[in-house]
Amino acid sequence: MKTSSLYARSAGPCQGTKVAERKESVPELAYPQIFDSVSDIKTFIGLLLDLRLGL
């Protein structure tokens, strides 16, 4: 539970709950959480760029 709360806090407020739920479902995969957060950040930036280009 400690790792999931840390992971949710590092992922950001908008995706915290989703990431926390995913971490709770697979607690044995605590090590790759850094890579997951990096990919989430890249996806979020990609969505922001898509929204800017769409306007």
N, C-alpha and C positions, 0 to 999 in steps of 0.2 A: 504493500500500500504506500510505503514511503516513496518508492521509485515512481509509482504512477502519479502521485501528487507533484513530485518534482518535474516529471515529464509534462504534465498538463500545464504547469506554470511556465515552463520554458517554451511551450508551443504557442502561447498567446491566449488572450481571453476569448477570442471568437471560436477557436478550435479546441479549447481546453477540455470540454466535456467529452467530445467525440474521441479524442486521443486517450483520455483517462479510461473510458469504457473499453477501448481496444486493448490498452495495457492490462486492465483487470482480467480480460478474457484470456490473455496469454502472458501470465506472470513469469514463465520460465525464459521468455525472450527479452530479458531486461537489458542485455548488452547493446543490441542494434538500435536502441531508442535515439541515439544521437543522429544516426543516418535517417531515421524516420522523420525527426524534426527538421532536418536540413531539406529533405524532399518536400515536406509540408510547406516550408518557407518558400521554396522555389515555385511550388504550385500556386501559392498565394500571390506571389509577385507576378506570375504569368497571368493569373486571373485579373489582377489590377491592370496590367498592360492591355489585355483584351478589352476591358471595359473602356479604357481611355481611347483605344483605336476605334471602338464601336461608336463612341460619341462623335 
